[in-house]
């Protein structure tokens, strides 16, 4: 299985020095950021008619969000 390209850090930060300690926070990956943005639309769209989710629906939405994130990362590389 090939490693998943996560796109690197969504919000890269430069290294900081706090009380003589170097600190660096990578934060979430760009893939996770894209998936989080996509999932909110997927949830809103799937519940717009007032329906509720059946068992397993959350997993399907999460998978769809990451498929969308992967597509966004691929589009950036094209």
mmCIF file of the N, C-alpha and C atoms, coordinates in Angstrom:
data_MODEL
# 
_entry.id   MODEL 
# 
loop_
_atom_site.group_PDB 
_atom_site.id 
_atom_site.type_symbol 
_atom_site.label_atom_id 
_atom_site.label_alt_id 
_atom_site.label_comp_id 
_atom_site.label_asym_id 
_atom_site.label_entity_id 
_atom_site.label_seq_id 
_atom_site.pdbx_PDB_ins_code 
_atom_site.Cartn_x 
_atom_site.Cartn_y 
_atom_site.Cartn_z 
_atom_site.occupancy 
_atom_site.B_iso_or_equiv 
_atom_site.pdbx_formal_charge 
_atom_site.auth_seq_id 
_atom_site.auth_comp_id 
_atom_site.auth_asym_id 
_atom_site.auth_atom_id 
_atom_site.pdbx_PDB_model_num 
ATOM 1   N N  . UNK A 1 1  ? 0.836   -1.177 0.000   1.00 0.00 ? 1  UNK A N  1 
ATOM 2   C CA . UNK A 1 1  ? 0.000   0.000  0.000   1.00 0.00 ? 1  UNK A CA 1 
ATOM 3   C C  . UNK A 1 1  ? 0.883   1.243  0.000   1.00 0.00 ? 1  UNK A C  1 
ATOM 4   N N  . UNK A 1 2  ? 0.577   2.163  -0.897  1.00 0.00 ? 2  UNK A N  1 
ATOM 5   C CA . UNK A 1 2  ? 1.361   3.396  -0.983  1.00 0.00 ? 2  UNK A CA 1 
ATOM 6   C C  . UNK A 1 2  ? 0.950   4.358  0.130   1.00 0.00 ? 2  UNK A C  1 
ATOM 7   N N  . UNK A 1 3  ? 1.910   5.120  0.637   1.00 0.00 ? 3  UNK A N  1 
ATOM 8   C CA . UNK A 1 3  ? 1.550   6.104  1.658   1.00 0.00 ? 3  UNK A CA 1 
ATOM 9   C C  . UNK A 1 3  ? 0.632   7.172  1.063   1.00 0.00 ? 3  UNK A C  1 
ATOM 10  N N  . UNK A 1 4  ? -0.271  7.678  1.867   1.00 0.00 ? 4  UNK A N  1 
ATOM 11  C CA . UNK A 1 4  ? -1.205  8.699  1.422   1.00 0.00 ? 4  UNK A CA 1 
ATOM 12  C C  . UNK A 1 4  ? -0.520  10.060 1.467   1.00 0.00 ? 4  UNK A C  1 
ATOM 13  N N  . UNK A 1 5  ? -0.631  10.794 0.369   1.00 0.00 ? 5  UNK A N  1 
ATOM 14  C CA . UNK A 1 5  ? -0.096  12.152 0.318   1.00 0.00 ? 5  UNK A CA 1 
ATOM 15  C C  . UNK A 1 5  ? -1.030  13.047 1.116   1.00 0.00 ? 5  UNK A C  1 
ATOM 16  N N  . UNK A 1 6  ? -0.545  13.568 2.252   1.00 0.00 ? 6  UNK A N  1 
ATOM 17  C CA . UNK A 1 6  ? -1.406  14.403 3.088   1.00 0.00 ? 6  UNK A CA 1 
ATOM 18  C C  . UNK A 1 6  ? -1.276  15.882 2.761   1.00 0.00 ? 6  UNK A C  1 
ATOM 19  N N  . UNK A 1 7  ? -0.450  16.225 1.786   1.00 0.00 ? 7  UNK A N  1 
ATOM 20  C CA . UNK A 1 7  ? -0.316  17.601 1.351   1.00 0.00 ? 7  UNK A CA 1 
ATOM 21  C C  . UNK A 1 7  ? 0.541   18.479 2.249   1.00 0.00 ? 7  UNK A C  1 
ATOM 22  N N  . UNK A 1 8  ? 1.083   17.914 3.305   1.00 0.00 ? 8  UNK A N  1 
ATOM 23  C CA . UNK A 1 8  ? 1.874   18.715 4.236   1.00 0.00 ? 8  UNK A CA 1 
ATOM 24  C C  . UNK A 1 8  ? 0.987   19.448 5.224   1.00 0.00 ? 8  UNK A C  1 
ATOM 25  N N  . UNK A 1 9  ? 1.562   20.377 5.924   1.00 0.00 ? 9  UNK A N  1 
ATOM 26  C CA . UNK A 1 9  ? 0.844   21.118 6.950   1.00 0.00 ? 9  UNK A CA 1 
ATOM 27  C C  . UNK A 1 9  ? -0.143  22.102 6.323   1.00 0.00 ? 9  UNK A C  1 
ATOM 28  N N  . UNK A 1 10 ? -1.359  22.157 6.880   1.00 0.00 ? 10 UNK A N  1 
ATOM 29  C CA . UNK A 1 10 ? -2.364  23.100 6.383   1.00 0.00 ? 10 UNK A CA 1 
ATOM 30  C C  . UNK A 1 10 ? -1.999  24.538 6.734   1.00 0.00 ? 10 UNK A C  1 
ATOM 31  N N  . UNK A 1 11 ? -1.411  24.727 7.895   1.00 0.00 ? 11 UNK A N  1 
ATOM 32  C CA . UNK A 1 11 ? -1.048  26.056 8.366   1.00 0.00 ? 11 UNK A CA 1 
ATOM 33  C C  . UNK A 1 11 ? 0.384   26.039 8.881   1.00 0.00 ? 11 UNK A C  1 
ATOM 34  N N  . UNK A 1 12 ? 1.354   25.972 7.969   1.00 0.00 ? 12 UNK A N  1 
ATOM 35  C CA . UNK A 1 12 ? 2.743   25.877 8.421   1.00 0.00 ? 12 UNK A CA 1 
ATOM 36  C C  . UNK A 1 12 ? 3.143   27.104 9.243   1.00 0.00 ? 12 UNK A C  1 
ATOM 37  N N  . UNK A 1 13 ? 3.921   26.860 10.249  1.00 0.00 ? 13 UNK A N  1 
ATOM 38  C CA . UNK A 1 13 ? 4.395   27.939 11.115  1.00 0.00 ? 13 UNK A CA 1 
ATOM 39  C C  . UNK A 1 13 ? 5.912   27.871 11.201  1.00 0.00 ? 13 UNK A C  1 
ATOM 40  N N  . UNK A 1 14 ? 6.496   29.013 11.345  1.00 0.00 ? 14 UNK A N  1 
ATOM 41  C CA . UNK A 1 14 ? 7.938   29.033 11.516  1.00 0.00 ? 14 UNK A CA 1 
ATOM 42  C C  . UNK A 1 14 ? 8.284   28.618 12.937  1.00 0.00 ? 14 UNK A C  1 
ATOM 43  N N  . UNK A 1 15 ? 9.510   28.221 13.106  1.00 0.00 ? 15 UNK A N  1 
ATOM 44  C CA . UNK A 1 15 ? 9.965   27.797 14.429  1.00 0.00 ? 15 UNK A CA 1 
ATOM 45  C C  . UNK A 1 15 ? 10.007  28.999 15.355  1.00 0.00 ? 15 UNK A C  1 
ATOM 46  N N  . UNK A 1 16 ? 9.559   28.810 16.585  1.00 0.00 ? 16 UNK A N  1 
ATOM 47  C CA . UNK A 1 16 ? 9.540   29.891 17.570  1.00 0.00 ? 16 UNK A CA 1 
ATOM 48  C C  . UNK A 1 16 ? 10.444  29.532 18.741  1.00 0.00 ? 16 UNK A C  1 
ATOM 49  N N  . UNK A 1 17 ? 10.925  30.527 19.396  1.00 0.00 ? 17 UNK A N  1 
ATOM 50  C CA . UNK A 1 17 ? 11.758  30.316 20.573  1.00 0.00 ? 17 UNK A CA 1 
ATOM 51  C C  . UNK A 1 17 ? 11.010  30.894 21.769  1.00 0.00 ? 17 UNK A C  1 
ATOM 52  N N  . UNK A 1 18 ? 10.690  30.036 22.724  1.00 0.00 ? 18 UNK A N  1 
ATOM 53  C CA . UNK A 1 18 ? 9.946   30.446 23.907  1.00 0.00 ? 18 UNK A CA 1 
ATOM 54  C C  . UNK A 1 18 ? 10.725  30.009 25.130  1.00 0.00 ? 18 UNK A C  1 
ATOM 55  N N  . UNK A 1 19 ? 11.214  30.950 25.888  1.00 0.00 ? 19 UNK A N  1 
ATOM 56  C CA . UNK A 1 19 ? 12.019  30.645 27.083  1.00 0.00 ? 19 UNK A CA 1 
ATOM 57  C C  . UNK A 1 19 ? 13.171  29.698 26.749  1.00 0.00 ? 19 UNK A C  1 
ATOM 58  N N  . UNK A 1 20 ? 13.888  30.032 25.687  1.00 0.00 ? 20 UNK A N  1 
ATOM 59  C CA . UNK A 1 20 ? 15.060  29.271 25.238  1.00 0.00 ? 20 UNK A CA 1 
ATOM 60  C C  . UNK A 1 20 ? 14.742  27.839 24.799  1.00 0.00 ? 20 UNK A C  1 
ATOM 61  N N  . UNK A 1 21 ? 13.514  27.586 24.434  1.00 0.00 ? 21 UNK A N  1 
ATOM 62  C CA . UNK A 1 21 ? 13.136  26.277 23.896  1.00 0.00 ? 21 UNK A CA 1 
ATOM 63  C C  . UNK A 1 21 ? 12.590  26.484 22.489  1.00 0.00 ? 21 UNK A C  1 
ATOM 64  N N  . UNK A 1 22 ? 13.110  25.726 21.542  1.00 0.00 ? 22 UNK A N  1 
ATOM 65  C CA . UNK A 1 22 ? 12.587  25.798 20.182  1.00 0.00 ? 22 UNK A CA 1 
ATOM 66  C C  . UNK A 1 22 ? 11.273  25.035 20.116  1.00 0.00 ? 22 UNK A C  1 
ATOM 67  N N  . UNK A 1 23 ? 10.291  25.673 19.508  1.00 0.00 ? 23 UNK A N  1 
ATOM 68  C CA . UNK A 1 23 ? 8.972   25.055 19.393  1.00 0.00 ? 23 UNK A CA 1 
ATOM 69  C C  . UNK A 1 23 ? 8.519   25.138 17.941  1.00 0.00 ? 23 UNK A C  1 
ATOM 70  N N  . UNK A 1 24 ? 7.922   24.096 17.491  1.00 0.00 ? 24 UNK A N  1 
ATOM 71  C CA . UNK A 1 24 ? 7.377   24.075 16.137  1.00 0.00 ? 24 UNK A CA 1 
ATOM 72  C C  . UNK A 1 24 ? 6.102   23.244 16.143  1.00 0.00 ? 24 UNK A C  1 
ATOM 73  N N  . UNK A 1 25 ? 5.040   23.804 15.646  1.00 0.00 ? 25 UNK A N  1 
ATOM 74  C CA . UNK A 1 25 ? 3.780   23.075 15.555  1.00 0.00 ? 25 UNK A CA 1 
ATOM 75  C C  . UNK A 1 25 ? 3.373   22.892 14.117  1.00 0.00 ? 25 UNK A C  1 
ATOM 76  N N  . UNK A 1 26 ? 3.233   21.669 13.708  1.00 0.00 ? 26 UNK A N  1 
ATOM 77  C CA . UNK A 1 26 ? 2.841   21.376 12.325  1.00 0.00 ? 26 UNK A CA 1 
ATOM 78  C C  . UNK A 1 26 ? 1.336   21.504 12.135  1.00 0.00 ? 26 UNK A C  1 
ATOM 79  N N  . UNK A 1 27 ? 0.568   21.236 13.181  1.00 0.00 ? 27 UNK A N  1 
ATOM 80  C CA . UNK A 1 27 ? -0.882  21.299 13.036  1.00 0.00 ? 27 UNK A CA 1 
ATOM 81  C C  . UNK A 1 27 ? -1.417  20.181 12.174  1.00 0.00 ? 27 UNK A C  1 
ATOM 82  N N  . UNK A 1 28 ? -2.629  20.361 11.703  1.00 0.00 ? 28 UNK A N  1 
ATOM 83  C CA . UNK A 1 28 ? -3.258  19.321 10.886  1.00 0.00 ? 28 UNK A CA 1 
ATOM 84  C C  . UNK A 1 28 ? -2.709  19.342 9.472   1.00 0.00 ? 28 UNK A C  1 
ATOM 85  N N  . UNK A 1 29 ? -2.871  18.211 8.809   1.00 0.00 ? 29 UNK A N  1 
ATOM 86  C CA . UNK A 1 29 ? -2.416  18.128 7.422   1.00 0.00 ? 29 UNK A CA 1 
ATOM 87  C C  . UNK A 1 29 ? -3.415  18.831 6.512   1.00 0.00 ? 29 UNK A C  1 
ATOM 88  N N  . UNK A 1 30 ? -2.961  19.171 5.331   1.00 0.00 ? 30 UNK A N  1 
ATOM 89  C CA . UNK A 1 30 ? -3.836  19.785 4.341   1.00 0.00 ? 30 UNK A CA 1 
ATOM 90  C C  . UNK A 1 30 ? -4.964  18.822 3.970   1.00 0.00 ? 30 UNK A C  1 
ATOM 91  N N  . UNK A 1 31 ? -4.662  17.544 3.938   1.00 0.00 ? 31 UNK A N  1 
ATOM 92  C CA . UNK A 1 31 ? -5.688  16.537 3.634   1.00 0.00 ? 31 UNK A CA 1 
ATOM 93  C C  . UNK A 1 31 ? -6.796  16.556 4.690   1.00 0.00 ? 31 UNK A C  1 
ATOM 94  N N  . UNK A 1 32 ? -6.400  16.606 5.970   1.00 0.00 ? 32 UNK A N  1 
ATOM 95  C CA . UNK A 1 32 ? -7.400  16.669 7.032   1.00 0.00 ? 32 UNK A CA 1 
ATOM 96  C C  . UNK A 1 32 ? -8.217  17.962 6.955   1.00 0.00 ? 32 UNK A C  1 
ATOM 97  N N  . UNK A 1 33 ? -7.555  19.054 6.631   1.00 0.00 ? 33 UNK A N  1 
ATOM 98  C CA . UNK A 1 33 ? -8.252  20.342 6.508   1.00 0.00 ? 33 UNK A CA 1 
ATOM 99  C C  . UNK A 1 33 ? -9.283  20.284 5.378   1.00 0.00 ? 33 UNK A C  1 
ATOM 100 N N  . UNK A 1 34 ? -8.866  19.772 4.221   1.00 0.00 ? 34 UNK A N  1 
ATOM 101 C CA . UNK A 1 34 ? -9.804  19.642 3.104   1.00 0.00 ? 34 UNK A CA 1 
ATOM 102 C C  . UNK A 1 34 ? -10.970 18.727 3.464   1.00 0.00 ? 34 UNK A C  1 
ATOM 103 N N  . UNK A 1 35 ? -10.675 17.617 4.142   1.00 0.00 ? 35 UNK A N  1 
ATOM 104 C CA . UNK A 1 35 ? -11.734 16.684 4.529   1.00 0.00 ? 35 UNK A CA 1 
ATOM 105 C C  . UNK A 1 35 ? -12.709 17.342 5.508   1.00 0.00 ? 35 UNK A C  1 
ATOM 106 N N  . UNK A 1 36 ? -12.183 18.125 6.439   1.00 0.00 ? 36 UNK A N  1 
ATOM 107 C CA . UNK A 1 36 ? -13.054 18.809 7.405   1.00 0.00 ? 36 UNK A CA 1 
ATOM 108 C C  . UNK A 1 36 ? -13.978 19.795 6.701   1.00 0.00 ? 36 UNK A C  1 
ATOM 109 N N  . UNK A 1 37 ? -13.446 20.502 5.722   1.00 0.00 ? 37 UNK A N  1 
ATOM 110 C CA . UNK A 1 37 ? -14.274 21.435 4.961   1.00 0.00 ? 37 UNK A CA 1 
ATOM 111 C C  . UNK A 1 37 ? -15.335 20.679 4.150   1.00 0.00 ? 37 UNK A C  1 
ATOM 112 N N  . UNK A 1 38 ? -14.935 19.578 3.545   1.00 0.00 ? 38 UNK A N  1 
ATOM 113 C CA . UNK A 1 38 ? -15.868 18.803 2.722   1.00 0.00 ? 38 UNK A CA 1 
ATOM 114 C C  . UNK A 1 38 ? -16.964 18.162 3.565   1.00 0.00 ? 38 UNK A C  1 
ATOM 115 N N  . UNK A 1 39 ? -16.611 17.655 4.743   1.00 0.00 ? 39 UNK A N  1 
ATOM 116 C CA . UNK A 1 39 ? -17.592 16.932 5.548   1.00 0.00 ? 39 UNK A CA 1 
ATOM 117 C C  . UNK A 1 39 ? -18.723 17.842 6.011   1.00 0.00 ? 39 UNK A C  1 
ATOM 118 N N  . UNK A 1 40 ? -18.433 19.103 6.268   1.00 0.00 ? 40 UNK A N  1 
ATOM 119 C CA . UNK A 1 40 ? -19.504 19.993 6.711   1.00 0.00 ? 40 UNK A CA 1 
ATOM 120 C C  . UNK A 1 40 ? -20.554 20.160 5.615   1.00 0.00 ? 40 UNK A C  1 
ATOM 121 N N  . UNK A 1 41 ? -20.111 20.270 4.376   1.00 0.00 ? 41 UNK A N  1 
ATOM 122 C CA . UNK A 1 41 ? -21.054 20.353 3.264   1.00 0.00 ? 41 UNK A CA 1 
ATOM 123 C C  . UNK A 1 41 ? -21.810 19.052 3.046   1.00 0.00 ? 41 UNK A C  1 
ATOM 124 N N  . UNK A 1 42 ? -21.109 17.940 3.197   1.00 0.00 ? 42 UNK A N  1 
ATOM 125 C CA . UNK A 1 42 ? -21.766 16.642 3.028   1.00 0.00 ? 42 UNK A CA 1 
ATOM 126 C C  . UNK A 1 42 ? -22.842 16.434 4.095   1.00 0.00 ? 42 UNK A C  1 
ATOM 127 N N  . UNK A 1 43 ? -22.530 16.804 5.327   1.00 0.00 ? 43 UNK A N  1 
ATOM 128 C CA . UNK A 1 43 ? -23.506 16.647 6.405   1.00 0.00 ? 43 UNK A CA 1 
ATOM 129 C C  . UNK A 1 43 ? -24.698 17.569 6.170   1.00 0.00 ? 43 UNK A C  1 
ATOM 130 N N  . UNK A 1 44 ? -24.427 18.823 5.862   1.00 0.00 ? 44 UNK A N  1 
ATOM 131 C CA . UNK A 1 44 ? -25.515 19.779 5.634   1.00 0.00 ? 44 UNK A CA 1 
ATOM 132 C C  . UNK A 1 44 ? -26.401 19.330 4.480   1.00 0.00 ? 44 UNK A C  1 
ATOM 133 N N  . UNK A 1 45 ? -25.774 18.864 3.419   1.00 0.00 ? 45 UNK A N  1 
ATOM 134 C CA . UNK A 1 45 ? -26.544 18.427 2.262   1.00 0.00 ? 45 UNK A CA 1 
ATOM 135 C C  . UNK A 1 45 ? -27.360 17.178 2.523   1.00 0.00 ? 45 UNK A C  1 
ATOM 136 N N  . UNK A 1 46 ? -26.802 16.259 3.300   1.00 0.00 ? 46 UNK A N  1 
ATOM 137 C CA . UNK A 1 46 ? -27.513 14.999 3.521   1.00 0.00 ? 46 UNK A CA 1 
ATOM 138 C C  . UNK A 1 46 ? -28.653 15.147 4.523   1.00 0.00 ? 46 UNK A C  1 
ATOM 139 N N  . UNK A 1 47 ? -28.634 16.201 5.322   1.00 0.00 ? 47 UNK A N  1 
ATOM 140 C CA . UNK A 1 47 ? -29.678 16.383 6.329   1.00 0.00 ? 47 UNK A CA 1 
ATOM 141 C C  . UNK A 1 47 ? -30.567 17.586 6.028   1.00 0.00 ? 47 UNK A C  1 
ATOM 142 N N  . UNK A 1 48 ? -30.425 18.155 4.835   1.00 0.00 ? 48 UNK A N  1 
ATOM 143 C CA . UNK A 1 48 ? -31.188 19.347 4.478   1.00 0.00 ? 48 UNK A CA 1 
ATOM 144 C C  . UNK A 1 48 ? -32.690 19.103 4.487   1.00 0.00 ? 48 UNK A C  1 
ATOM 145 N N  . UNK A 1 49 ? -33.086 17.879 4.211   1.00 0.00 ? 49 UNK A N  1 
ATOM 146 C CA . UNK A 1 49 ? -34.520 17.575 4.174   1.00 0.00 ? 49 UNK A CA 1 
ATOM 147 C C  . UNK A 1 49 ? -35.068 17.148 5.534   1.00 0.00 ? 49 UNK A C  1 
ATOM 148 N N  . UNK A 1 50 ? -34.254 17.263 6.578   1.00 0.00 ? 50 UNK A N  1 
ATOM 149 C CA . UNK A 1 50 ? -34.690 16.910 7.929   1.00 0.00 ? 50 UNK A CA 1 
ATOM 150 C C  . UNK A 1 50 ? -34.537 15.444 8.268   1.00 0.00 ? 50 UNK A C  1 
ATOM 151 N N  . UNK A 1 51 ? -33.952 14.674 7.364   1.00 0.00 ? 51 UNK A N  1 
ATOM 152 C CA . UNK A 1 51 ? -33.785 13.249 7.624   1.00 0.00 ? 51 UNK A CA 1 
ATOM 153 C C  . UNK A 1 51 ? -32.668 13.010 8.635   1.00 0.00 ? 51 UNK A C  1 
ATOM 154 N N  . UNK A 1 52 ? -32.668 11.818 9.201   1.00 0.00 ? 52 UNK A N  1 
ATOM 155 C CA . UNK A 1 52 ? -31.609 11.420 10.125  1.00 0.00 ? 52 UNK A CA 1 
ATOM 156 C C  . UNK A 1 52 ? -30.800 10.316 9.466   1.00 0.00 ? 52 UNK A C  1 
ATOM 157 N N  . UNK A 1 53 ? -29.649 10.050 10.032  1.00 0.00 ? 53 UNK A N  1 
ATOM 158 C CA . UNK A 1 53 ? -28.757 9.050  9.455   1.00 0.00 ? 53 UNK A CA 1 
ATOM 159 C C  . UNK A 1 53 ? -29.086 7.657  9.937   1.00 0.00 ? 53 UNK A C  1 
ATOM 160 N N  . UNK A 1 54 ? -28.933 6.738  9.034   1.00 0.00 ? 54 UNK A N  1 
ATOM 161 C CA . UNK A 1 54 ? -29.049 5.315  9.361   1.00 0.00 ? 54 UNK A CA 1 
ATOM 162 C C  . UNK A 1 54 ? -27.697 4.835  9.885   1.00 0.00 ? 54 UNK A C  1 
ATOM 163 N N  . UNK A 1 55 ? -27.669 3.640  10.480  1.00 0.00 ? 55 UNK A N  1 
ATOM 164 C CA . UNK A 1 55 ? -26.412 3.060  10.934  1.00 0.00 ? 55 UNK A CA 1 
ATOM 165 C C  . UNK A 1 55 ? -25.426 2.968  9.773   1.00 0.00 ? 55 UNK A C  1 
ATOM 166 N N  . UNK A 1 56 ? -24.215 3.364  10.026  1.00 0.00 ? 56 UNK A N  1 
ATOM 167 C CA . UNK A 1 56 ? -23.167 3.296  9.015   1.00 0.00 ? 56 UNK A CA 1 
ATOM 168 C C  . UNK A 1 56 ? -23.066 4.535  8.147   1.00 0.00 ? 56 UNK A C  1 
ATOM 169 N N  . UNK A 1 57 ? -24.015 5.445  8.251   1.00 0.00 ? 57 UNK A N  1 
ATOM 170 C CA . UNK A 1 57 ? -24.005 6.630  7.389   1.00 0.00 ? 57 UNK A CA 1 
ATOM 171 C C  . UNK A 1 57 ? -22.830 7.546  7.727   1.00 0.00 ? 57 UNK A C  1 
ATOM 172 N N  . UNK A 1 58 ? -22.500 7.675  8.992   1.00 0.00 ? 58 UNK A N  1 
ATOM 173 C CA . UNK A 1 58 ? -21.384 8.553  9.379   1.00 0.00 ? 58 UNK A CA 1 
ATOM 174 C C  . UNK A 1 58 ? -20.084 8.072  8.754   1.00 0.00 ? 58 UNK A C  1 
ATOM 175 N N  . UNK A 1 59 ? -19.885 6.771  8.724   1.00 0.00 ? 59 UNK A N  1 
ATOM 176 C CA . UNK A 1 59 ? -18.677 6.215  8.114   1.00 0.00 ? 59 UNK A CA 1 
ATOM 177 C C  . UNK A 1 59 ? -18.640 6.512  6.614   1.00 0.00 ? 59 UNK A C  1 
ATOM 178 N N  . UNK A 1 60 ? -19.791 6.412  5.970   1.00 0.00 ? 60 UNK A N  1 
ATOM 179 C CA . UNK A 1 60 ? -19.848 6.699  4.535   1.00 0.00 ? 60 UNK A CA 1 
ATOM 180 C C  . UNK A 1 60 ? -19.540 8.167  4.252   1.00 0.00 ? 60 UNK A C  1 
ATOM 181 N N  . UNK A 1 61 ? -20.066 9.057  5.087   1.00 0.00 ? 61 UNK A N  1 
ATOM 182 C CA . UNK A 1 61 ? -19.800 10.481 4.911   1.00 0.00 ? 61 UNK A CA 1 
ATOM 183 C C  . UNK A 1 61 ? -18.322 10.772 5.144   1.00 0.00 ? 61 UNK A C  1 
ATOM 184 N N  . UNK A 1 62 ? -17.728 10.165 6.170   1.00 0.00 ? 62 UNK A N  1 
ATOM 185 C CA . UNK A 1 62 ? -16.303 10.372 6.446   1.00 0.00 ? 62 UNK A CA 1 
ATOM 186 C C  . UNK A 1 62 ? -15.447 9.888  5.276   1.00 0.00 ? 62 UNK A C  1 
ATOM 187 N N  . UNK A 1 63 ? -15.783 8.732  4.736   1.00 0.00 ? 63 UNK A N  1 
ATOM 188 C CA . UNK A 1 63 ? -15.039 8.214  3.583   1.00 0.00 ? 63 UNK A CA 1 
ATOM 189 C C  . UNK A 1 63 ? -15.177 9.143  2.384   1.00 0.00 ? 63 UNK A C  1 
ATOM 190 N N  . UNK A 1 64 ? -16.382 9.662  2.163   1.00 0.00 ? 64 UNK A N  1 
ATOM 191 C CA . UNK A 1 64 ? -16.605 10.586 1.044   1.00 0.00 ? 64 UNK A CA 1 
ATOM 192 C C  . UNK A 1 64 ? -15.814 11.870 1.233   1.00 0.00 ? 64 UNK A C  1 
ATOM 193 N N  . UNK A 1 65 ? -15.721 12.341 2.466   1.00 0.00 ? 65 UNK A N  1 
ATOM 194 C CA . UNK A 1 65 ? -14.970 13.567 2.739   1.00 0.00 ? 65 UNK A CA 1 
ATOM 195 C C  . UNK A 1 65 ? -13.496 13.377 2.398   1.00 0.00 ? 65 UNK A C  1 
ATOM 196 N N  . UNK A 1 66 ? -12.930 12.230 2.748   1.00 0.00 ? 66 UNK A N  1 
ATOM 197 C CA . UNK A 1 66 ? -11.523 11.987 2.432   1.00 0.00 ? 66 UNK A CA 1 
ATOM 198 C C  . UNK A 1 66 ? -11.310 11.724 0.946   1.00 0.00 ? 66 UNK A C  1 
ATOM 199 N N  . UNK A 1 67 ? -12.302 11.153 0.277   1.00 0.00 ? 67 UNK A N  1 
ATOM 200 C CA . UNK A 1 67 ? -12.187 11.016 -1.180  1.00 0.00 ? 67 UNK A CA 1 
ATOM 201 C C  . UNK A 1 67 ? -12.163 12.400 -1.829  1.00 0.00 ? 67 UNK A C  1 
ATOM 202 N N  . UNK A 1 68 ? -13.002 13.301 -1.315  1.00 0.00 ? 68 UNK A N  1 
ATOM 203 C CA . UNK A 1 68 ? -13.015 14.675 -1.835  1.00 0.00 ? 68 UNK A CA 1 
ATOM 204 C C  . UNK A 1 68 ? -11.685 15.364 -1.544  1.00 0.00 ? 68 UNK A C  1 
ATOM 205 N N  . UNK A 1 69 ? -11.157 15.167 -0.341  1.00 0.00 ? 69 UNK A N  1 
ATOM 206 C CA . UNK A 1 69 ? -9.866  15.766 0.018   1.00 0.00 ? 69 UNK A CA 1 
ATOM 207 C C  . UNK A 1 69 ? -8.760  15.246 -0.888  1.00 0.00 ? 69 UNK A C  1 
ATOM 208 N N  . UNK A 1 70 ? -8.762  13.950 -1.147  1.00 0.00 ? 70 UNK A N  1 
ATOM 209 C CA . UNK A 1 70 ? -7.744  13.369 -2.035  1.00 0.00 ? 70 UNK A CA 1 
ATOM 210 C C  . UNK A 1 70 ? -7.868  13.939 -3.446  1.00 0.00 ? 70 UNK A C  1 
ATOM 211 N N  . UNK A 1 71 ? -9.101  14.158 -3.895  1.00 0.00 ? 71 UNK A N  1 
ATOM 212 C CA . UNK A 1 71 ? -9.314  14.745 -5.218  1.00 0.00 ? 71 UNK A CA 1 
ATOM 213 C C  . UNK A 1 71 ? -8.803  16.187 -5.261  1.00 0.00 ? 71 UNK A C  1 
ATOM 214 N N  . UNK A 1 72 ? -9.010  16.925 -4.177  1.00 0.00 ? 72 UNK A N  1 
ATOM 215 C CA . UNK A 1 72 ? -8.508  18.304 -4.126  1.00 0.00 ? 72 UNK A CA 1 
ATOM 216 C C  . UNK A 1 72 ? -6.982  18.329 -4.152  1.00 0.00 ? 72 UNK A C  1 
ATOM 217 N N  . UNK A 1 73 ? -6.357  17.411 -3.418  1.00 0.00 ? 73 UNK A N  1 
ATOM 218 C CA . UNK A 1 73 ? -4.897  17.334 -3.433  1.00 0.00 ? 73 UNK A CA 1 
ATOM 219 C C  . UNK A 1 73 ? -4.391  16.964 -4.827  1.00 0.00 ? 73 UNK A C  1 
ATOM 220 N N  . UNK A 1 74 ? -5.075  16.030 -5.481  1.00 0.00 ? 74 UNK A N  1 
ATOM 221 C CA . UNK A 1 74 ? -4.675  15.624 -6.831  1.00 0.00 ? 74 UNK A CA 1 
ATOM 222 C C  . UNK A 1 74 ? -4.830  16.790 -7.808  1.00 0.00 ? 74 UNK A C  1 
ATOM 223 N N  . UNK A 1 75 ? -5.883  17.575 -7.645  1.00 0.00 ? 75 UNK A N  1 
ATOM 224 C CA . UNK A 1 75 ? -6.104  18.715 -8.538  1.00 0.00 ? 75 UNK A CA 1 
ATOM 225 C C  . UNK A 1 75 ? -5.004  19.767 -8.359  1.00 0.00 ? 75 UNK A C  1 
ATOM 226 N N  . UNK A 1 76 ? -4.503  19.898 -7.150  1.00 0.00 ? 76 UNK A N  1 
ATOM 227 C CA . UNK A 1 76 ? -3.405  20.840 -6.906  1.00 0.00 ? 76 UNK A CA 1 
ATOM 228 C C  . UNK A 1 76 ? -2.136  20.417 -7.627  1.00 0.00 ? 76 UNK A C  1 
ATOM 229 N N  . UNK A 1 77 ? -1.966  19.107 -7.815  1.00 0.00 ? 77 UNK A N  1 
ATOM 230 C CA . UNK A 1 77 ? -0.757  18.567 -8.446  1.00 0.00 ? 77 UNK A CA 1 
ATOM 231 C C  . UNK A 1 77 ? -0.845  18.566 -9.966  1.00 0.00 ? 77 UNK A C  1 
ATOM 232 N N  . UNK A 1 78 ? -2.044  18.744 -10.489 1.00 0.00 ? 78 UNK A N  1 
ATOM 233 C CA . UNK A 1 78 ? -2.250  18.653 -11.947 1.00 0.00 ? 78 UNK A CA 1 
ATOM 234 C C  . UNK A 1 78 ? -1.749  19.873 -12.677 1.00 0.00 ? 78 UNK A C  1 
# 
